[in-house]
Every structure is written in C-alpha cells, then in structure tokens.
Amino acid sequence: MPTSTGTAHVERDPDHPSAVTLHVNGVPSSYLDLDDPGMLAFEYMQQMAAVVDELAPGPLRALHLGAAGCSLPRWVEHTRPGSSQLGVDLDARLLELVRSWFDLPRAPRLRLRSADARHAVAGLPDASFDVVVRDVFDGDRTPDHLVTLGMAEEVHRVLRPGGVYLVNCADRPPLTVVRRELATLGAAFGGAPGDGDRIAAIAEPAQLKGRRYGNVVLAAVRADAGDGRGAPGLSSPALARAVRSLAVPARVLTGDELRAFVGSAAPLTDPPPEDPEEAAAPAHRS
C-alpha cells in the first residue's frame, strides 16, 4: 500500500498464522502476533521490555518515537493495563493503515500523532512521561537531528524523575555511532557514561565487540529529584539476568565497562544556527 513516505507491506509468518511482519519502504519494521499482544519478536524490543520491567513498575505514561506497527505499545497495554501512550510517526498514512489493520488500543490509551519526532518532543510538557522510546530510521540509520545533545536534552526534559529513555541504535564496526550516542546521553542526563546506574548499553556480546552490523539498545535514566542519583536498576543483577536469559542472550554494559567502551568519544551536537543575515544575502556565482 502507498503511504505518505513510500510503501507499507504486510507479510504473514508461514510458521505462525496469527503473526505478521510490517515492512515499511522494504525494511522489516514491526512484527505482531495478532492473537498475542504480549509477544515481542525483535531482540532489541525484548531488551527494552526487560529494562521497562526492571525500572518502571505499574501503569506507564509512554512516548514512542517511530510508532510503525505499534508492537511495543501493544506490549505495554497488555502488560501494564491503565497505561497512557502516545505514538509518533512521520508517516500519517501509515498510522491510518495500522489503526485499520491491527487491534491497537484506542485513544486515550494509545494516541497516534503524525509529526517529526523532535518537533513532537519539543511541544510536550516537562516531566510528563515515564518512558520515552526512540526507534526512528530513514533506511538503516537514524536521522541526524534525532541523535544530538539537543534532542537528548529535550527528552530529559519531558521525562519524569526516574524516567527512562530507550534508544534503538543501529551501527556497524567499530560502533562509532553507538559510542558517540552514549557520550551524548551522558552529557544530557548529567554524568559521564559509566557513572552509577544512569547510562547503559545492551546488546548481544558479539555486537558489543563490534563484529557485525546490528542493534544496540541504549538506556538513560533521569536522576531522581529526591537524591540526585538515577533510579536503581541499570546495573542491577536482576536486569543482567533478565537480558542474559532471553532467547538470544545479551549483556548490559554499565560502570567501568561502559566507560572503557565509550573511551574518548565526543557527544553529537547540533550544527550552529544559520546566521539570518548571511542566509538572507544573495548568492554569488564565481
């Protein structure tokens, strides 16, 4: 089906008649079991769910940037009844299609909004969400304006104290983007990567060693206003066991291991604003 930004295609899983994969512009974007909203097939989503289970008990206010087929919002609704969620996607027609194709929670339990992810976050109130998920791609990479310190600071602003930001970061060896994004999150969330429980990277061991292209989940926790520290959990043995026990075992990097992994990587910053006078000046050909 044509969408606002390209095409959407739904393909049934021949091994599971109730399950489908949503392809957006030819890329597998969401996997949904129409009979089981609690099932998450993609490994990075299972890792995100483990973090949510450890850090964010009870009903949630969750923001999903890059909603696509809404696999994770369905999981939140199923496991945390009473949650209130907002899904944001640039593709307005895709949001209409997934509403009609899939059994999604209705508004206000799940509202869907067509917008650029950064613009959407900029318009949200302070301290209004428990969880923010960034899962936005243009092809195989996240748009530049969504990975910068300015974006991370906006997410920090809309998170409640103790809230968690979960990022799906796809990268190739030597994982330069992952390292710089972790440095960016450390700068935005108040401390270098490796300080306490505030920043973590989660992935399969081979992926963390930079042996292949794949997804790394980055997590950042807004400090609790009461004690100035991040909510406990990112370096907890329980979270490490949870991700290690997944069908595809993963590791959690925090503390000294994370600091060594990030090394001297620098935060990603927005380009300087364009000089209005220079922008208004007529162009000259040489």
C-alpha positions as CSV (number, residue, x, y, z in Angstrom):
1,M,0.0,0.0,0.0
2,P,1.3,3.5,-0.7
3,T,1.9,5.7,2.3
4,S,3.0,9.3,2.9
5,T,6.7,8.4,2.7
6,G,6.7,5.3,0.5
7,T,5.1,1.9,0.9
8,A,3.8,-0.4,3.5
9,H,3.6,-4.2,3.0
10,V,2.2,-6.8,5.5
11,E,3.5,-10.3,5.2
12,R,2.1,-13.3,7.1
13,D,4.5,-15.6,9.0
14,P,4.1,-19.0,7.4
15,D,5.1,-20.7,10.7
16,H,2.6,-18.7,12.8
17,P,-0.7,-18.0,11.1
18,S,-1.6,-15.2,13.6
19,A,1.6,-13.3,13.1
20,V,2.6,-10.7,10.6
21,T,5.6,-8.6,9.7
22,L,5.1,-5.0,8.6
23,H,7.6,-3.8,6.1
24,V,8.0,0.0,5.6
25,N,9.8,1.0,2.4
26,G,11.0,-2.5,2.1
27,V,12.5,-2.8,5.6
28,P,11.0,-5.1,8.3
29,S,9.7,-2.6,10.8
30,S,7.3,-4.4,13.2
31,Y,6.4,-8.0,14.0
32,L,3.0,-8.5,15.6
33,D,1.2,-11.6,16.8
34,L,-2.4,-10.6,16.3
35,D,-3.6,-13.1,18.9
36,D,-0.9,-12.3,21.5
37,P,-0.1,-8.6,22.1
38,G,2.4,-9.6,24.8
39,M,4.7,-11.3,22.3
40,L,7.8,-9.3,21.1
41,A,9.9,-11.0,18.4
42,F,12.7,-8.5,17.7
43,E,15.6,-9.0,20.1
44,Y,16.1,-5.3,20.8
45,M,12.4,-4.9,21.8
46,Q,12.8,-7.8,24.2
47,Q,15.8,-6.0,25.7
48,M,13.8,-2.7,26.0
49,A,11.0,-4.6,27.7
50,A,13.4,-6.1,30.2
51,V,14.6,-2.5,31.2
52,V,11.0,-1.3,31.5
53,D,10.1,-4.3,33.7
54,E,13.1,-3.5,36.0
55,L,12.8,0.3,36.2
56,A,9.2,1.2,35.6
57,P,6.6,-0.7,37.6
58,G,2.8,-0.2,37.2
59,P,0.8,1.7,34.6
60,L,3.0,4.0,32.4
61,R,2.9,7.2,30.5
62,A,4.9,6.1,27.5
63,L,6.0,8.0,24.4
64,H,7.0,6.0,21.3
65,L,9.0,7.9,18.6
66,G,8.8,5.9,15.4
67,A,5.5,4.1,16.1
68,A,5.2,2.0,12.9
69,G,3.1,-1.1,13.7
70,C,3.0,-0.3,17.4
71,S,4.4,-3.6,18.6
72,L,5.8,-2.1,21.8
73,P,2.7,0.0,22.6
74,R,0.7,-3.2,22.3
75,W,3.0,-4.9,24.8
76,V,2.8,-2.0,27.3
77,E,-1.0,-2.1,27.1
78,H,-1.1,-5.8,27.6
79,T,1.4,-5.9,30.5
80,R,0.6,-2.6,32.1
81,P,-3.2,-2.1,32.0
82,G,-4.2,1.5,32.6
83,S,-1.2,2.9,30.8
84,S,-1.5,6.1,28.7
85,Q,0.6,6.2,25.5
86,L,1.5,8.4,22.6
87,G,2.9,7.1,19.3
88,V,4.6,9.5,16.9
89,D,5.5,8.7,13.3
90,L,6.3,11.0,10.4
91,D,4.1,8.9,8.0
92,A,0.5,10.0,8.5
93,R,-1.0,7.4,6.1
94,L,1.0,4.6,7.8
95,L,-0.7,5.5,11.1
96,E,-4.1,5.3,9.5
97,L,-3.3,1.9,8.0
98,V,-2.0,0.3,11.2
99,R,-5.1,1.6,13.0
100,S,-7.3,-0.2,10.4
101,W,-5.1,-3.4,10.1
102,F,-4.2,-4.2,13.7
103,D,-6.1,-4.3,17.0
104,L,-4.5,-1.3,18.7
105,P,-5.5,0.3,21.9
106,R,-7.9,3.1,21.3
107,A,-7.4,6.7,22.4
108,P,-6.7,8.0,25.0
109,R,-5.0,4.7,25.9
110,L,-2.9,5.0,22.7
111,R,-3.0,8.2,20.7
112,L,-1.2,8.3,17.4
113,R,0.2,11.6,16.0
114,S,1.9,12.3,12.7
115,A,4.9,14.5,13.3
116,D,8.6,14.8,13.1
117,A,9.9,13.1,16.4
118,R,12.0,16.1,17.5
119,H,9.2,18.6,16.9
120,A,6.8,16.4,18.7
121,V,9.0,16.2,21.8
122,A,9.7,19.9,21.8
123,G,5.9,20.6,22.1
124,L,5.4,18.2,25.1
125,P,5.2,19.4,28.8
126,D,8.0,19.0,31.2
127,A,8.1,15.8,33.3
128,S,5.2,14.2,31.5
129,F,6.4,10.6,30.6
130,D,7.8,7.6,32.5
131,V,9.3,6.1,29.4
132,V,10.4,7.5,26.0
133,V,11.4,5.1,23.2
134,R,13.3,6.3,20.1
135,D,13.0,3.8,17.2
136,V,13.2,6.1,14.2
137,F,15.0,5.2,11.0
138,D,15.5,6.5,7.5
139,G,16.7,3.4,5.7
140,D,19.3,1.9,8.1
141,R,20.2,5.0,10.1
142,T,18.5,7.4,12.4
143,P,18.1,11.0,11.1
144,D,20.9,13.3,12.3
145,H,18.7,15.7,14.2
146,L,17.4,12.9,16.4
147,V,20.8,11.8,17.8
148,T,22.2,15.1,19.1
149,L,22.7,16.6,22.5
150,G,19.8,19.0,21.8
151,M,17.4,16.1,21.2
152,A,18.6,14.2,24.3
153,E,18.1,17.3,26.5
154,E,14.6,17.6,25.2
155,V,13.8,14.0,26.1
156,H,15.4,14.5,29.5
157,R,13.1,17.5,30.0
158,V,9.9,15.5,29.2
159,L,10.8,12.5,31.4
160,R,9.7,12.4,35.0
161,P,12.3,11.9,37.7
162,G,13.4,8.3,37.5
163,G,12.0,8.0,33.9
164,V,14.0,6.1,31.3
165,Y,14.9,6.9,27.7
166,L,15.4,3.8,25.4
167,V,17.1,4.1,22.1
168,N,17.4,1.7,19.2
169,C,20.8,2.4,17.8
170,A,21.9,0.5,14.7
171,D,25.6,0.6,13.9
172,R,28.5,-1.1,12.1
173,P,32.0,-1.9,13.4
174,P,33.8,-0.1,15.1
175,L,30.5,1.1,16.6
176,T,31.5,4.8,16.4
177,V,27.8,5.9,16.4
178,V,27.0,3.8,19.5
179,R,29.9,5.3,21.4
180,R,29.1,8.9,20.5
181,E,25.4,8.4,21.3
182,L,26.4,7.1,24.7
183,A,28.6,10.1,25.2
184,T,25.7,12.3,24.2
185,L,23.3,10.6,26.7
186,G,25.9,11.0,29.4
187,A,26.2,14.7,28.7
188,A,22.4,15.2,28.6
189,F,21.5,13.1,31.6
190,G,24.1,14.5,34.0
191,G,27.2,12.4,34.2
192,A,29.7,10.6,32.1
193,P,28.8,7.2,30.8
194,G,29.7,4.7,33.5
195,D,28.6,6.9,36.4
196,G,26.3,4.8,38.6
197,D,23.1,3.4,37.1
198,R,22.2,6.3,34.8
199,I,23.6,5.1,31.4
200,A,23.8,1.6,29.9
201,A,24.3,-0.3,26.6
202,I,22.6,-3.6,26.0
203,A,23.2,-6.0,23.1
204,E,24.5,-9.4,22.1
205,P,28.1,-9.9,23.2
206,A,29.3,-10.2,19.5
207,Q,27.6,-7.0,18.7
208,L,29.2,-5.1,21.6
209,K,32.6,-6.4,20.4
210,G,31.9,-4.8,17.0
211,R,31.9,-7.9,15.0
212,R,28.9,-7.1,12.8
213,Y,26.1,-4.7,12.0
214,G,23.2,-4.8,14.4
215,N,21.1,-3.1,17.0
216,V,22.4,-1.8,20.4
217,V,19.8,-0.6,23.0
218,L,21.0,2.5,24.8
219,A,19.3,3.4,28.1
220,A,19.4,6.6,30.1
221,V,17.7,7.4,33.4
222,R,16.7,10.8,34.6
223,A,18.0,11.4,38.1
224,D,15.6,11.1,40.9
225,A,14.9,14.6,42.3
226,G,15.0,13.3,45.8
227,D,18.6,12.1,46.0
228,G,20.2,13.4,42.8
229,R,21.0,9.9,41.6
230,G,19.5,7.8,38.8
231,A,16.8,5.3,39.9
232,P,18.4,1.9,40.6
233,G,18.2,-0.8,38.0
234,L,20.5,-0.4,35.0
235,S,23.4,-2.1,36.8
236,S,21.2,-4.4,38.9
237,P,21.9,-8.1,38.8
238,A,18.2,-8.7,38.1
239,L,18.4,-6.8,34.8
240,A,21.6,-8.5,33.8
241,R,19.9,-11.9,34.5
242,A,16.8,-10.9,32.5
243,V,18.7,-10.0,29.3
244,R,21.1,-12.9,29.7
245,S,18.0,-15.3,29.9
246,L,16.5,-14.0,26.6
247,A,16.2,-16.4,23.7
248,V,19.2,-14.5,22.2
249,P,21.3,-13.8,25.3
250,A,22.5,-10.2,25.7
251,R,24.8,-8.2,28.0
252,V,24.4,-5.0,30.0
253,L,27.3,-2.6,30.0
254,T,27.5,-0.1,32.8
255,G,30.1,1.4,35.1
256,D,33.7,1.0,34.3
257,E,33.0,-1.4,31.4
258,L,30.8,1.2,29.8
259,R,33.3,4.0,30.4
260,A,36.1,1.9,28.8
261,F,33.7,1.1,25.8
262,V,32.9,4.8,25.2
263,G,36.5,5.9,25.6
264,S,37.2,9.4,24.2
265,A,34.1,9.5,22.0
266,A,32.6,13.0,21.8
267,P,28.9,13.9,22.1
268,L,27.0,14.6,19.0
269,T,25.9,18.2,18.7
270,D,23.5,20.2,16.5
271,P,25.1,22.4,13.8
272,P,25.3,26.0,14.8
273,P,22.2,28.1,13.8
274,E,22.4,29.7,10.5
275,D,23.2,33.5,10.6
276,P,19.9,35.1,9.5
277,E,21.8,38.0,7.7
278,E,24.1,35.6,5.9
279,A,21.1,33.4,4.9
280,A,19.3,36.4,3.5
281,A,22.3,37.6,1.5
282,P,22.1,36.9,-2.3
283,A,24.2,34.1,-3.5
284,H,27.1,34.9,-5.9
285,R,28.5,32.7,-8.6
286,S,32.2,32.7,-9.2
